[in-house]
Amino acid sequence: MIEIDNLHKQYGAPGGKVVEVLKGISLTVPDASITAVVGPSGAGKSTLAKCISLLEKPTSGSIRVNGEDLSRLSGETLRRERRAIGTVFQSSALLQRKTAWENIALPLEWLGVVPGDIKRHVGQLLDSVGLSEKAHYYPSQLSGGQRQRVGIARALALKPSVLLADEATSGLDPDATTSILTLLKQLRDQFGLSIILITHEMDVVRRAADAVAEIRDGQLLQQGSLRELLAMPGSRIGQQLFPLQPLAANGDLQLQLTYGDRAIATDWISQVSQQHQIQVDVLAAHVEQVGERLAGRMRVGVRFNQRPVGLQVLIQQLYQLGINAELIESQSEFKEAV
């Protein structure tokens, strides 16, 4: 587990000014889970990554890994304890004159591990990332996705409990991205890793994250489980993950629907339409499988065939069917009814 508490990072600027890049970030990533950190360019994601990996020392706040506050350590003690955090970079950062096996073995050799143990452990890591047959290939002989797999194996060489993946899929083709995300989820489960996935790719978040944290201007604006945020009607992360461009409609009502935190009755349109004698027009929808359940957002138009049903009655039934609903627009003649 990694616990980041009230993290601040300041830099000096010309004229004696101080620029605060991180402004009280607090974030917990439990064991065996993946938390994606998202935000626009300049939000502070890269600085947060440097602080988590202790390449930069925070100005204040704490970074605890399995209860140990690494931000208070220095020298040899810090070098020893920071082995608990493995880092995967945007580029695999492999040494071009060393084979995949030699790149993975490098941290172990620096640590002075005996050759027999190195051979056994590197072999296990290559097997874990599916590259046993590529052990003696050089980086130039590997694809981008394969190089990133070697980088992940090297990050795991010292048996960390936390894996920091800083834009690990950026620049990869779709197939390689899918392969890396599948691997990260497998490693999460196999080793019980706490994985922090820093990314700007919303597709990556939907496919791999258990939880999401959004950073803007150095501040943590929103965080929570992926399902909770997707099911929250006003969630900005939900809007980014499932963007909608609704069609124009002439219905009596327009509703914004979200789901993802509960099981969904897939025939909900038929059930609601028949019970209340209404027509439901799907104006925009973005729905897909996230984990074990469907998740997504939808804009629908509602047309009444007879006397309008009360809005709260309709919303309550939708909730019972696993859907959160909010009113977006209502024609004037139906305002009293709803």
N, C-alpha and C positions, 0 to 999 in steps of 0.2 A: 504494500500500500504506500502511496505517496500523498502527503498532505501539505498543501501550500497555503500558508496563512498570512494574510495582510501584507503581501509582497509589494514592495516599492523599489523602483530603480530610477536613479537620477544620474544625469550626465552634466558636466560643466559645459558651458557655451561661451562664445566670445563676449567680452564685456563683463565678465563675472556673473553672468546669468546662469540659472540652473534650469535644465529641462527635465521634467518628470515624465518618463516614458511609461512606467507601470505605476498604477495608482491604487494600491490596496487590493491586489488580486488574491482571492481565496478559492481554493479548488481542491477537492479530494477525489482521488482515483482509487477505488478499492482493488483488491487482488482479483485477478481473472476477469478484468473488464477493460473496455476500450473507450476512452473519452476523446472526442474530437474537439479541438480548439479552432474556431473559425473567426473570421473577421476580415475587413478590407485591408489593402496595403497600407502600411503605416500605423496599423492598430496597436502594434506592440507584440505580435506573435513571435517574431524572430528573437526579440529581446527576452521574452519569456522563456523561449527554448534555451537560450544561452544561460539564463539564470538557473533553470532546472538542471542543466548538465553541469553547472558550476563553472562554465567557461567564463562567466561574468559573476561577480559577487554582488548579491542584492544590497541595496542601500539599507533596507530594513525589512523585517518580516522573517519568516522561517520556511524552510523546505525540509520536511521530515520524511525519511524513508524508513518504514518499519519502526517508527518511533524515534529514530536518531535524527537530530537536527543538524543536517550537513552544512547549513549556512553559517554555523558558528565555528566550524572547524577550519584548520589551515595546515599547511605543510604536509608532512608525511601522513598524518592522521586523515586529512581530507583526501589525499590521493588513494589511500586504502579504502575509505568508506564510499568514495564516489564510484567504485567498481559496481555498486548496487544499481547504477544507472547505465544502461547501454543506449547508444545513440546511433540512429540511422539517418544519414544526410540525404539531401535532395539528389545529389550525385553520389554514386556508391563510394567515391573517394578511395578506390583500390589502388594499390601500387602496381603499375603496369608491368614491371619486370618480375613480379612474383605471381605464381599460380594461384588458383582459387584456394587450394589447400594451404599454401604458404601465407596468403593474406589472412586467413582465419586463424592460423597458428601464431601470427605475430604478437598479439597481446599476451598470449601464454608464454611465449619465449621471453618477452620483456620482463614478465613476472618471475621467470626462473623455474617454470614448471618442468619436471623431468620429461625427457623425450618420449618415454613410453606412455605417460599420461596424456601428453599432447596428441600423440598419434590416435589414441583411443577417443579422446574428447572431440577432436576435429572430425574424425570419421562419423561420430554420432551427430554432430552439427550438420555436416553435409547431407546426411541421411534425413535429418529433420526438415531441411529446406529443399529436399528433392534433387540434389545435385551430386550424388555420389559418383556418377559416371563422368562428371566434369571436373573432378578433383585436380587434375594436372593441366587444365586449360588455363591459358592466360586471359586477362580481361578483354583483350582485343579479339579473342576467339569466342566470346560470350555475347549473347544478346543483352539489351538494356535491362530486361526483367531478370535475367540470370545474374547479371552483375549486382543488381539490387538484392537478390537473394543471398549472394556471397556477403554483401555488406551487412545484411541482417544476421547471418551466421556469425560474422566477426563481432557484431555488437553483443551477441549472446555468449561469446567465448568465456567471459569471466563470470558467468552464471548470475546475471543481474536479476533483481526482482521487478525493476521498472525499465520499460523500453520506451525511449523517446524517438518518434518517427517524425522528422521535420520535413514536410513536403515529400515524403518518400515515394509517392506515385507521380509526382509532377514530371511531365515530359515523356511518360511511358505511353505506349499504344494501349487501346482498350483491352486487348487480351492479356497483356503484361500487367496492367492495373488490376484486372480481375484476379490474376494469379497471385499477386502480392497481397491483396486484401484477403483472399482465402487463406494464404499462408499466415498472415498476422492473426486471424481468428483461430487457426489451428494452434499456433504457438501460445496464444492467450490461454487456451484450454489445456494444452499439454504441460506448460510450465507454470500456470497460475499467474501470468504476468499482469502487471498494471501497465497498460499501454496508453501513452499520450500521443495522439495523432494530430499533428498540426497541419492544416490543409486549407486551401481555398476552394476545393472541388466539392460541391454539394452532393454529387453523385457518390463520391467516396464516403461521405458522412452517412448517407442513407444505407449504403451497402455494408458498412463495417462497424459503425459506432453503436455502443450501448448507451452512451450519454453524450451531450453536446454542451459546450460552453462558448459563448459569443463575447469577443473582446472588441471594443471600439474606443479609440482615443485613450488606450491604456487602462480602461475600466472594464470590469466584468459586468455585462448588461443582463445576461440571461444564462441560466444553466439548469440542467435537469436531464432526466432520462429521455431518450429519443422519443419513446412512445408518448410520454407526458407532453412534451413540447409540440409534437405533431397533432395531438388531440386538443390543444389549447387554442380556442378560436382566434385570439389576438396575438399569437406568438409570431414574432418576426422571423425566428428561425424556421418555424413551420411554413411561413410564406416563402422563404428562400428555398427551402427544400422541395416544396410542392407549389411552384408558381402557377397562377391561373390567369387566363385572358378570356373572360366570359363573353359569350355571344350576346347580342342585343335581344331583348325579349319584351313581350307585351303582357306578361302574366300579372296576376293580382298581387303576388308577393314574390320577393326574391330572398332566399335563405342561403347563408354560408354554412356549410356542413363540414365537420372535421371528425375523423375517427382514427383510432390507433391504440387507445388504452384499454379497450374491451373487445370481446368477440362481437362480430357484426353479423346481423341477419342479411344474407346476400339478396334475399327477395324483399327487402324493405320497401322498395318503390311499389311493388304490387300490393303489399299489405296495407300501406298507408293510403294508396289510391282507392282501393276497394272499400276500406272502412269509412273514409270521409268523403267519398265521391269527389275526388279532386284529380287533376292531371299534373304530373310532375315532369317538367322539361329540364333535362340536364344541359346547362349552359357552358360549363367547363368542369373538368375533373382531372385529377392526377392521383391515381391510386396504384399501389403496388405492395408486394409482400415485404414487410420489415420484420425480421425475426420470424416468429411463429404466427403472426397475425397480419391482416391487411391494415394499411395505414394510408392516409391521404386527406385531401381537401377537395371540396366540390361546391360549385355554385349552381343552385337550381331555381327555376321559376315554378310557381304554384298557381294553377288556374282552378277556380271553383266551378263545379257544375251546378251547384244549388246553393243554399244558404251557407255562408262562410263558417267554417269551424273556428273555434277560438284558438288564437295563436299558442297560448300556453298548453292547451290540450294537445296540439300538434307537436310542439317541442317536447312535451313529456313523453309522447309515444315514440318519437324518434330516439329519445334518450334510452328508453326501454329496449329499443332495437340496437343499441350500441353506438348511437350517433349523437354528437353534440351539435346543436343548431343555434344560430342567431339571426335575427331579422336584419336584412340589408336595406330593403326598400319595400314600401307598401303604397298601393294606389289610394288616393284620398277617400274614395267611397268605402274602402275596407278598413280604414283606420280604427273606427269604433269597434268593429267586429274583432279585430286582432288585439 
